[in-house]
Amino acid sequence: NIHKAIKKLTITSQKEKIWKEFDDRFKEANSEFYKILTSDYSNLSINQVRVAYLIRQNHTIKEIAEILQRSPKTIENSRSLLRKKMNLEKEINLTEFLRSIK
């Protein structure tokens, strides 16, 4: 059991490093988008910001689920929460809205 726990901690640590690098590169490559998103919508979690970025890049729900290692249903829920937290009307396309943020 100890070996399993150590292996799990090692994997978790590696995942955290990968996500840290992803977040750093994302912020660097999309600094204006990131600044606007996090200042205008400060209520978004880091995972919701990641989902927003991936939606903006035109990834499908299935692709986002694979990238973030979540279920497609979780990503659908994340999209709904993004819309709610951003106060978007149903007729506004989320992808187009996110792409309009410069």
BELLIN-V272455 format. One record per residue. N is the residue number from 1. RES is the residue in one small letter. PSI is psi in degrees with one decimal (* if undefined). NEAR is the number of other C-alpha atoms within 8 Angstrom. Layout:
n = (N:N)
res = (RES:RES)
psi = (PSI:PSI)
near = (NEAR:NEAR)
//
This chain:
n = (1:2:3:4:5:6:7:8:9:10:11:12:13:14:15:16:17:18:19:20:21:22:23:24:25:26:27:28:29:30:31:32:33:34:35:36:37:38:39:40:41:42:43:44:45:46:47:48:49:50:51:52:53:54:55:56:57:58:59:60:61:62:63:64:65:66:67:68:69:70:71:72:73:74:75:76:77:78:79:80:81:82:83:84:85:86:87:88:89:90:91:92:93:94:95:96:97:98:99:100:101:102)
res = (n:i:h:k:a:i:k:k:l:t:i:t:s:q:k:e:k:i:w:k:e:f:d:d:r:f:k:e:a:n:s:e:f:y:k:i:l:t:s:d:y:s:n:l:s:i:n:q:v:r:v:a:y:l:i:r:q:n:h:t:i:k:e:i:a:e:i:l:q:r:s:p:k:t:i:e:n:s:r:s:l:l:r:k:k:m:n:l:e:k:e:i:n:l:t:e:f:l:r:s:i:k)
psi = (-36.6:-42.4:-39.7:-41.3:-42.0:-43.2:-43.0:-41.8:-40.9:-45.4:-43.5:-42.6:-41.5:-41.3:-41.3:-40.0:-41.8:-45.5:-35.5:-45.2:-42.3:-48.9:-42.6:-46.2:-38.7:-47.6:-39.8:-46.2:-22.5:44.5:-43.5:-45.8:-47.3:-45.7:-47.0:-45.6:-45.8:-22.3:-43.7:-26.2:61.2:-11.5:-0.9:138.4:167.4:-36.9:-36.9:-35.2:-41.2:-45.7:-43.7:-44.3:-45.2:-34.8:-44.8:-33.1:5.6:28.7:148.0:166.8:-43.7:-44.2:-43.2:-41.4:-42.5:-44.3:-44.4:-0.7:51.3:169.8:154.1:-35.3:-39.7:-40.3:-39.7:-42.7:-39.1:-41.9:-44.7:-43.1:-38.6:-48.4:-43.5:-48.0:-24.2:1.8:44.9:135.0:156.2:-31.0:-7.9:125.8:121.4:-44.2:-47.9:-39.7:-47.0:-36.5:-25.5:-16.8:118.2:*)
near = (4:5:6:7:8:8:8:8:8:8:8:8:8:8:8:8:8:8:8:8:8:8:8:8:8:9:9:7:6:8:9:7:9:9:8:11:11:11:7:6:10:7:6:11:6:6:7:10:11:8:12:11:9:10:13:11:6:7:9:7:9:7:8:14:13:9:7:6:6:9:8:10:6:9:13:9:8:10:10:8:8:11:11:8:10:7:6:9:6:5:4:8:7:9:9:9:9:11:8:6:8:6)
//
